[in-house]
Amino acid sequence: MKPLLLSAAAIAWSNVVLPAFGLSPRARAVVNTAVGLSAIGILLARGYTREELGLAHTGIRGGAQFGASAGGAVVAGYSVALAVPQLRATLAADERADGREDFLEWIILHIPFGTVLSEELLFRSAMSAVWNRELSLPAAQAIHAFTFGMWHIAPARSAGDNVPAAVAFTGASALLFEWLHRRGGSVLAPALLHLATNAGGALAVRIATARHSGVNR
């Protein structure tokens, strides 16, 4: 596999192919999870080891420790934001998590599986393993950050976010996620941070909105 072709395929999938299907959020979550699992199956069949993919049982303990520490720091940050009126008001201004009829499904299915599991399997596991085999460490990290950032163009547009900012932020986050993967020895580490950031953020916005509405009644 050529690293650049792999990057181009991932970017095209997220921004062109998947949106063209016009799937519901639930269906997108299922499809992306299936794609992530399929990528792992293909690489295992091609001779990649579970250690290379960050899926070995020997890495579970380290991954859990580093992931829990990083995720705990994020949850603590959200807790502080909810306790400070000015920061809580800022969270309450984010309308994406407020008023969603599918909120429970969003934090139970869409985020854990459609976002966290699928992206960690695709990026920190499958594509990271390929890039690390084919490229030097700096080049692997650069293409990882670039691809993960560009992967989020269509989602950012759909959410009404600033696209360049979203690409820059997610690209930078890829470097942190990959560092956790290497440090913890498992994709469990970045997955826990990823889950705490996304699901924790959605819950924080929901709580902040509820408190803000209660104060204004």
N, C-alpha and C positions, 0 to 999 in steps of 0.2 A: 504494500500500500504506500502510495506517495503522500507525504504529510500535507502538501498543499491541496491535493485533490480531496483528501479527507476533510480539510478545513472548508473548502468550497462546497462540498456536499452537505456538511452540517449547516452552513449559512443558508444555502438554497432551501434545505428542508424546512427550516424554521421560518424563513421570510417569504418563500414563494410557494413551495409545494403544499405544506400543511395549511396555510391560509386559503389556498385554492379549493380545498375540500369543503370549506364552509361548515366545519364540524361544531357541535355544541361544546361548551367547556368540559362537560363530562366525557364526551367522545375523544376530545383532544388529550385529556389526561390518560385515558386508556391506550390510545394510539402511541403517545410518547413513551409510556411505560413499556409497551410491547417493543418499541424500537430499541430502547435501552437494553432490555433483556436479550433481544435478538443480537445486538452488537456484542454482548458478552459471550453468547453462545458461539458466534462466528469466530471470535478470537480464541476461545478455548479450543475450538476445532482446528484452528490454524497453529496450535502449539504454544500459545501464550499461557503462562502459569498463573495460578490464583494469586501468587505473591506479586507478580507484575501488575495484575489487575486490582490489587488492593483488596482482595476478597478472601484472603487466607484466614483461617480461624486463629492463627497465631497473632494476627494483628488486632483482634477484637478488643483485647484489654487496653492496649495503647490507644487505639482509636476511640474507645469509649471515654478514656480519661481525658485526652486532649479535646475531644469533641464536647464533652460535658463542661469542661472548664471554659471553653470559648463560648459555647451556647449559654452557659450560666451568666457570663459577663454581659451578653446581649440582653438577656431577660432582666438582669439587674438594671441595665440602662433604661429599658422600657419602664421598669417600676419607678425609677427616679423621675422619668419624664411625666408619668401619671401623677406623681406626688407634687410636682411643681406646676402651679396654675398656668403660667405662660406657656410652658412646654405642652401641657395637657390641651390647651386651646389649639396649639399648632397641630397636634395629632387629630383633634376633633374636626379640623378643617379639611382633612383628607376624606373625600367622599367615597373612595373606592370600596372601603370595607363597610360603609354604613348603608343601610337600606337594601342590602343584597338579600334577595329571597332565598338564595342558595348558600347563605353564609356558612351554615354548619357543614354542608357538603364540601364547600370550598376549603375549609381548614382541615377536614378529615380525609378528603379524597384528592381534590385538585392540587393543593399545595404539597402534601406529603408524597403523593405518587406522581401526579402529572408534572410537577416541577422538581421537587427535591430528588426523589428516587431516579427519575428518568435522566435528569441533568447530571447527577453524580455518576450514574452508570456510564453515560455517554462520554462525559468530559474527564472526570477524575479517575475513572476506571479504564474504559475502552480507548478513547483517543489519547489519553495521557500515556498509556502503555505503548501505543504505536509511536507517538512522537518521541518518547524517551528512548526507544530502540533505534529510531532513524536519525535523530538529531542530537546535537550537543545540548547540555542542560539550558544554557541561555536561550538558544533558538527554540527549544521545546516550550519553555516558559513564555516566550514572546508570542508564538503562534497560538498557544493555549489561551492567553489573555485576549489576543485579537479575535479569535474565533468565538470565545464565550461572549465577548462584548457585542460582536456583530450578530450573534444568535438572537439578541434581545431587541433588534430593530423593530420588527413587526409587533411583538408584545408591547413595547413602549408606545408605539403609535396607537395601538388598540386601547391602551389605558389612558391615552391623552398626556403622556409624560413627555418631557423634553428629551428627544431622541439622542442627541450628542451626549448629554449628561448621563443618560441611562447606559449608553454604550461604554462611556468612560468608567462609570461606577462599577458596572458588572465585569468589565475587563480587569479592573484593579482587584475586584473581589476574587476573581479566578486565581490570582497569584496567592492570595491568602488561603483560599480553599486548597490549592495544590500544596502549599507549604504545610498545612495541617495534615494533608494526606501523607506526605513524606515523613513528617515528624511523628505522626501517630502510627504509621505503618498500615493504614487501612482507610478506605473511603468512608468508613463510619465516622471518622473525625470531621471531615468537611460536611458530611450529611447532617450531623447533629447541629452544627453551626448554621447551616443553610436553613434547616427546619426552624430553629429558634428565631432566626432573623425574619423569615417570611411569615410563619404562622404566628409568632410572637407579635410581629408588627400588626398583623390583621386584628388580633385580639386586643392589642393596646389601643388601636384606633376605635374599635367597637366600644371598649370600656370608656375611653375618653369622650366619645360622642354621647354615650348614655349619661355620663356625669354632667357634661356640658348642658345637655337638654334638661336635666333635672334642676340645675342651678337657674336656668332661664325661665322656668315655669312660674 
